[in-house]
Amino acid sequence: MSDLAGLEDAMGQEGQKPVEKRRKLKGYDLMPGQILNPVGQSGISNIDFSSLVGAMQQGNKAAAFFSELCDEDPGRKGVAISRLSEVWPAVGKKLKEPIYKAHVKKETYDKVITEFDTIKSHFEECMGKGISMDDKAVTVGRIAYSSGAEEGRDAGKVKAAAEKIYEWLKKKESPMRGLVTMLSAGGLFYVGQVHEKCHRAYVKSGIHID
């Protein structure tokens, strides 16, 4: 892209000020939404880390990046950890359902559940709104989600939990991550199920195109 084209893209229509890209990301700005392939399998399982980080940092016309991990503000990086901590306890809970225990090899399943039970409390410590690494910080979330008898979470505990999560992310191998990667198939099974169910709904509605 030429410098002129880049300037025009940033300015939008003539006479308008450049649009400030949001740094407080919406749900649809996040990488899971950005790289979902709605007609097939996403390449997330095969992409190397350096390429993935580069893609996260790109952003678009509306968002400065696709993960708060790319924000220079350490506090905003905490938002990314909080998002991760919302998702993975739900993943672990789902994996504890009988259907998974019945169909996953026992040795593998036991390793996955042991790993989840070990890290679950750290996710729970970093989950939710109003998380701050500063004991003195006052946030809307802290006011809304803390009772009168509670003055927010202990910053030391939040930091310690976040460090445990970072250690887990740095592990080269993880039974739980491995199983989830296999089950996800880059979103292919989800996409396929949505497509077929939507088509079945249409066919069963009695509305047909001749």
BELQUIDA-V631202 format. One record per pair of residues at least 12 apart in sequence whose C-alpha atoms are under 10 Angstrom apart, sorted by the first residue. I is the first residue (numbers start at 1). J is the second residue. D is the distance in whole Angstrom. If there is no record, write none. Layout:
[[I:J:D] [I:J:D]]
//
This chain:
[[9:61:9] [10:61:8] [12:61:10] [19:61:8] [19:62:8] [20:61:9] [20:62:8] [20:63:9] [20:64:9] [21:59:9] [21:60:8] [21:61:7] [21:62:5] [21:63:5] [21:64:5] [21:65:9] [22:59:10] [22:60:10] [22:61:9] [22:62:6] [22:63:5] [22:64:6] [22:65:9] [23:59:10] [23:62:9] [23:63:6] [23:64:6] [23:65:7] [23:66:9] [23:67:9] [23:68:8] [23:70:10] [23:71:8] [23:76:9] [24:63:8] [24:64:9] [24:65:10] [24:67:9] [24:68:8] [24:71:10] [24:76:8] [24:79:9] [25:62:9] [25:63:7] [25:64:9] [25:65:8] [25:66:8] [25:67:8] [25:68:7] [25:79:10] [25:80:10] [26:63:9] [26:66:9] [27:66:10] [27:83:10] [28:66:9] [29:59:8] [29:60:9] [29:62:9] [29:63:7] [29:64:9] [29:65:8] [29:66:6] [29:67:8] [30:56:9] [30:59:10] [30:63:9] [30:65:8] [30:66:5] [30:67:6] [30:68:9] [30:80:10] [30:83:10] [31:44:10] [31:52:10] [31:55:9] [31:56:7] [31:59:10] [31:65:9] [31:66:5] [31:67:7] [32:44:9] [32:66:9] [32:67:10] [32:187:10] [33:66:9] [34:55:10] [34:56:9] [34:59:10] [34:66:8] [35:55:10] [35:186:9] [35:187:10] [36:186:8] [36:187:7] [36:188:9] [36:191:9] [37:186:8] [37:187:7] [37:188:8] [37:191:8] [38:187:9] [38:188:8] [38:190:9] [38:191:6] [38:192:9] [38:194:9] [38:195:9] [39:187:10] [39:188:8] [39:191:7] [39:192:8] [39:195:9] [40:185:10] [40:186:9] [40:187:8] [40:188:6] [40:189:9] [40:190:10] [40:191:7] [40:192:8] [41:184:10] [41:185:7] [41:186:5] [41:187:6] [41:188:5] [41:189:8] [41:190:10] [41:191:8] [41:192:9] [42:184:10] [42:185:8] [42:186:5] [42:187:6] [42:188:7] [43:185:9] [43:186:6] [43:187:9] [44:181:9] [44:185:9] [44:186:6] [44:187:9] [45:181:7] [45:182:9] [45:184:9] [45:185:8] [45:186:6] [45:187:10] [46:186:9] [53:66:10] [53:67:9] [53:69:10] [53:70:9] [54:70:10] [55:67:10] [56:68:9] [56:69:9] [56:70:7] [57:69:9] [57:70:6] [57:71:9] [58:70:10] [67:79:9] [67:80:7] [67:83:10] [68:80:5] [68:81:9] [68:83:10] [69:81:8] [74:133:9] [75:131:9] [75:132:7] [75:133:7] [75:134:9] [76:132:10] [78:126:8] [78:131:8] [78:132:8] [78:133:8] [78:158:10] [78:159:10] [78:162:8] [79:126:9] [79:127:9] [79:128:9] [79:129:9] [79:130:9] [79:131:8] [79:132:9] [81:123:9] [81:126:7] [81:127:8] [81:131:10] [81:162:7] [81:165:8] [81:166:9] [82:123:8] [82:124:9] [82:125:9] [82:126:5] [82:127:5] [82:128:6] [82:129:8] [82:130:10] [82:131:8] [82:162:9] [83:123:10] [83:126:9] [83:127:7] [83:128:8] [83:129:10] [84:123:8] [84:126:9] [84:127:8] [84:165:9] [85:120:9] [85:121:10] [85:122:8] [85:123:5] [85:124:7] [85:125:8] [85:126:6] [85:127:5] [85:128:8] [85:162:10] [85:165:9] [86:123:8] [86:124:8] [86:126:8] [86:127:6] [86:128:7] [87:123:9] [87:127:9] [88:116:9] [88:119:10] [88:120:8] [88:123:7] [88:124:10] [88:177:10] [89:116:8] [89:117:9] [89:119:9] [89:120:6] [89:121:9] [89:122:10] [89:123:7] [89:124:8] [89:127:9] [90:120:10] [91:116:9] [91:176:9] [91:180:8] [92:112:9] [92:113:7] [92:115:10] [92:116:6] [92:117:8] [92:120:8] [92:176:9] [92:180:10] [93:113:10] [93:116:9] [93:120:10] [95:109:9] [95:112:9] [95:113:8] [95:116:10] [95:176:9] [95:179:10] [95:180:9] [96:109:9] [96:112:10] [96:113:7] [96:116:10] [101:113:10] [104:179:9] [108:175:7] [108:176:9] [108:178:10] [108:179:8] [109:175:8] [109:176:9] [109:179:9] [110:175:9] [110:176:10] [111:174:9] [111:175:6] [111:176:8] [112:174:8] [112:175:5] [112:176:5] [112:177:8] [112:178:9] [112:179:8] [112:180:10] [113:175:9] [113:176:8] [114:175:9] [114:176:9] [115:168:10] [115:174:8] [115:175:7] [115:176:7] [115:177:10] [116:175:9] [116:176:7] [116:177:10] [119:161:9] [119:164:8] [119:165:7] [119:168:8] [120:161:10] [120:165:10] [121:161:8] [122:157:9] [122:158:8] [122:159:10] [122:160:8] [122:161:5] [122:162:7] [122:163:9] [122:164:7] [122:165:7] [123:158:10] [123:161:7] [123:162:8] [123:164:9] [123:165:7] [124:158:10] [124:161:9] [125:153:8] [125:154:10] [125:157:7] [125:158:6] [125:159:9] [125:160:9] [125:161:6] [125:162:8] [126:153:10] [126:157:9] [126:158:6] [126:159:9] [126:160:10] [126:161:7] [126:162:7] [126:165:9] [127:158:9] [128:141:9] [128:142:10] [128:145:9] [129:141:5] [129:142:7] [129:143:10] [129:144:9] [129:145:8] [130:142:4] [130:143:8] [130:144:8] [130:145:8] [130:146:9] [130:152:8] [130:153:9] [131:152:8] [131:153:7] [131:154:9] [131:155:8] [131:158:8] [132:152:9] [132:153:8] [132:154:9] [132:155:7] [132:156:10] [132:158:8] [132:159:9] [133:153:9] [133:154:8] [133:155:5] [133:156:7] [133:157:9] [133:158:7] [133:159:6] [133:162:10] [134:153:10] [134:154:9] [134:155:6] [134:156:9] [134:158:10] [134:159:10] [135:151:9] [135:152:8] [135:153:8] [135:154:7] [135:155:5] [135:156:8] [136:151:10] [136:152:10] [136:155:9] [137:152:9] [137:155:10] [138:151:10] [138:152:9] [139:152:10]]
//
